[in-house]
Every structure is written in C-alpha cells, then in structure tokens.
Amino acid sequence: MTMAAEHRPPLRPESEAILNALPNPVMLIAPDGKIVDANMAAEAFFETSIQLLQRQSLKDLVPFGSPLLALIDQVRQGNSPVNEYKVDLGTPRMGGVRQVDLHVAPLNEKPGHIVVMLQERSIADKMDRQLTHRSAARSVIALAAMLAHEIKNPLSGIRGAAQLLEQAASPEDRTLTRLICDEADRIVTLVDRMEVFGDERPVTRGPVNIHSVLDHVKRLAQSGFARDIRFVEDYDPSLPPVLANQDQLIQVFLNLVKNAAEAVMDMGSDAEIQLTTAFRPGVRLSIPGKKSRVSLPLEFCVKDNGPGVPDDLMPNLFDPFVTTKPTGSGLGLALVAKIVGDHGGIIECESVPRKTTFRVLLPMFNEAKNDSSTGGDGPGPSASASHRTR
C-alpha cells in the first residue's frame, strides 16, 4: 500500500474509497506518534472520528506499554515490515479484550512515518471455537446412547419396586419411596435431554422470518420467566429470510433469552434484554471435508446487562455440563451450540460486566441454491421483512 508524500496532493477520491473499503483498520503514524490519517474501519475500531483521531497520539488509544508501540519503534529502526499476532489492544473505553494481529510497515515515501494495519481475531477465533463446540456436542452422542440403554431400563425397575413397596409402607416409609420415585424421574428427564444429542437426522430447513421467531420467543418470555424484564429490539427490517428450521430456532433463542433473564433477575427495574438482527456480509466459514465455503451474513444477538460470564467458564461455555446455576444441568447452551452447528452456523459469547452478548451467525435462504438442500420441504413461514424497528 502506498500513501501520498507530503509534497503530493491529497489522495484521489477513488484511492480514498479503496482504503475505506478495506475491512481492517489502517492508520498512518507520524514520527512523533501522532495519527496522520486513518480509514473508516479504524474509526469504527477505536469508536472515534477521524477528526478526533488526528488530534491524538497512538499511545493515547492503546494500553500502557502496548507491544504495538515497541513494534513501531522496531520498524523505524530496522526500516522493514514486522508482523505480530494475538496482541491485546483492549482498553476499558473500548470494552475489554480486543485481540488483533498487527502488520506494521515503514512508508518509504515519508521517512519516519509508519503504516499500521490491525486484523481483529474475533471472527477467526470464533470459527475455530465453534468447531470445538460442535466436537464437544458430538462427544456426548455415544454417552447419550449408553445412558439411554444402561440407565433408563434399570431405573424403570427401581421405580416399579418403589411403587410396590409404597403400597404396604408406613406413612414415614412412604416419604422415602416417594423420594426414590422422584429421583428416578429426575434422572430419566436428564437422560431424555441427553438423547437429543444423539439425533443425527438431517435438519428440515426452509425460509424462516427471524423476526417472527424472536417475537414469538419474546411473547413466551414475557408471559412467564421474563415478565418483569424490559425488552429492547433493534431489528433490520430489510433482512432476508434465514435458512433454518423454525421450531429449532425458537428453541435456540428461547434458551438464550432464558439465560439472559436469569442473569438479570436480581437487577430489579434496571434489568434489560436486547434483541438485535443485522446483515453482516463478509463472514465465510470453511466446512471440514468440503471445498466450498459457507457465507454467514445474518447476525442475531441476545444481549443482557447482567454481571457477565465468569472468565474461567468462557472457554468451555458451550460444553455439556458447564453451568453456574446450582440446579442447572449444563445442557442448555450445549444443545444451542448443536442446533446452530447443525444449521451450519456459529454461536459465540462476548461478556464483560453489564454487557453480555450471545451472537448467532447463520446462512440466509437463497431460493435458487436451497431448493434441493431443503429436502423438498414445502415453503416455510413468510420471510417478508415487515417487522419494524422499535
């Protein structure tokens, strides 16, 4: 990339357009550390306009002692490009951890000036983690089948024996036989939930209006577990239909909204859940065993202003049996990850105190491409974007 030298006229409109079209933040740093220029992606990354960026030094934007500052000095001294990977540029103002790959190079036309390009790792890491989530969900399939055979059958005998004993038991002993029956039923319910992971039948998919799904989930939540929680909706009314199974999407977002409601239940009138939809072109996922790359342009988020997810749980949040709830089984998010994975999508969680976001990326329905992939299903629910942002 070549920047104009000081004695040259400003960038031509088409050159500026090319620079602004890049999805990665790019900045030009002067010898004194001041930011000379930056593209639109840099404005978005630092959440600051170009006018304000040009009034600041780079050290004012990045954490104290950031490797980026040392890297720039190294490039100036060696006059050659340097790359560094997985560097945290997050600050409290920008909202926690922001891991990036750094590409730093000298601008030969302007001695002492350095070009810095940042590449956020969130999407790449998100895809890597999602493949791990899918493997974690698949790892319980054999366990589920074993549990169904080796546990449910003996439990039926135990429960039957307890019921026979109950008929001739004293009132005190009936309490114990009832406890045996209740605990047997609880274990059977847990095993039934595990068996869902063993269902490897193809998912029947078609065009689904995501706003109809979210409205249905919201009504269910407000009539029960989230009746005292404020909902905020930020929808893209022009969103195309998603290629999905409507019933399974309802299950996904009902689980996510229930988690969010439980996270904010102690916040009283401040409790808030936000539902958002957006079109994010450019996210593509390579599927193992296939040459094609799947585009995932549809982004659906469930956000809450609760205390956040503990750091020690984040790496394994979607694994089975991982939970912070005293009475939870830890299967809800694992099931969500399985359903999203079966749809060829990605789910990821980003969490800091007062802002937790569960983000789901899914493919959109394309009638020309998806006629055969839906298995001859009839048309799904209307996907016309009639929902207005509220």
Protein Blocks (a to p, Z undefined) as FASTA:
>chain_A
ZZddfkbccddfklmmmmmmpmbdcddddfkopafbdcfklmmmnopafklmmmpcfklm
mcehiaklmmmmmmmmnopacddehiafbdfknopaadddddddddfklghiacdddddf
klmmmmmmmmmmmmmmmmmmmmmmmmmmmmmmmmmmmmmmmmmmmmmpcfklmmmmmmmm
mmmmmmmmmmmmmmmmmmccdcddddddfklmmmmmmmmmmmmmmmmbccdddddfkbcc
ddddfklmmmmmmmmmmmmmmmmmmnojmpccdddddddehiacddehiabdcddfbccd
dddfbebjafklmmmmmgghiafbfkbghlmmmmmmmmmmmnopacdddddehiacdddd
dddddfklmmmmnnopacdddfbdfbccZZ
